[in-house]
Amino acid sequence: MLNLPAWQRCLDAEFGAPSPGGYRVQPEDFVVDEQLDFTPENHGEHLWLRLEKRHQTTLDVVKSVSRLCGVTLRDVGYSGMKDRVAVTRQWLSVHLPGREAPSDLSESLAAVGITVLAQARHPRKLKRGVHRTNHFTLRLSGEALQHPNFFDRWEALCRHGVPNYFGPQRFGPEGRNLQRAEALLAKGWRKRDDRQGMMLSTARSFLFNELLSERLTDGTWCQPLAGDMLMLDGTHSVFTVDAVDDDLIGRAAALDIHPTGALWGVGELAEYQVADYEKRLLACHPMLCEGLVKSGVKRSHRALRARLISPSIEILPNAVVLSFALPRGSFATAVVSELIAHPDFA
């Protein structure tokens, strides 16, 4: 049975392991604001709602909106999944052709803990993964803040970026989603058993984290290698390199490009130096790798590193408040794990 790997940190070699600390003690300690790079056009068949929630998952909100508007779950669109123990803000869309939303929709949502911040019509459904960034405001506390290297650790992350791990929430409580994914792939993945593809995503996330952990261990997670597919910062544009020169090394140091790791699936394995990492991953987890290929999911790539966008820090008497944005799909827990020791990252 698969177990979740221990988090490998990029700063331990320089600063040692972080001291104990706390975060997300209450939802207001973890605020997430989803950012699109466009606005609704104020006309069309879809009603877009900008909502704020606490102590609920995105799917909980989708179910509430679906029920109150009298539509199916498929008629409700959203871009990204947001944390439950947090204050989160994001857009949802509801397909309401030729009719208005219930006049008491805002009041009904408020009764179940969801606040409508804005609404507008748009011609199209909100699709998964169209937001540009998530902005985080995080309150940290505890012993770690008293350690003399806490602020050095933060500044190092701002300069060099953070390991782009999939966060522990991707794998479910105690890694149960990973166990489900393993069992499903072992018997042969079928869409009817995994309608949303969550188990495929869980398995690919695990393999990516394993590969990233190995490259963290040998110090190559932020350095281009021969055979790497490199991603341009702020985009999903990629290009493969057969050899590494000073120009690529300089661009990586400036956070202009990032090495990537495979999201496993149908496609060619890497070549040159990177091939060794993928061969070891295949040797260690043949059932997962082969099950993903048999499922038909296409191989893609994810940056091994994420850059903190517009980072800042506020010092309070017994806490600090961090503010930064990350590209969509990156997890704030990867930042927090570098700064404090917490059971979530054990």
PyMOL commands that set and color helices and strands:
alter all, ss='L'
color gray80, all
select helices_A, chain A and resi 12-15+27-29+58-69+73-75+105-111+143-146+150-160+168-171+173-187+191-193+198-217+246-253+272-284+286-295+332-339+343-345
alter helices_A, ss='H'
color red, helices_A
select strands_A, chain A and resi 22-23+30-35+46-54+76-78+87-95+114-122+133-141+162-163+229-232+238-240+257-263+300-303+305-306+309-315+319-327
alter strands_A, ss='S'
color yellow, strands_A
deselect
rebuild
show_as cartoon
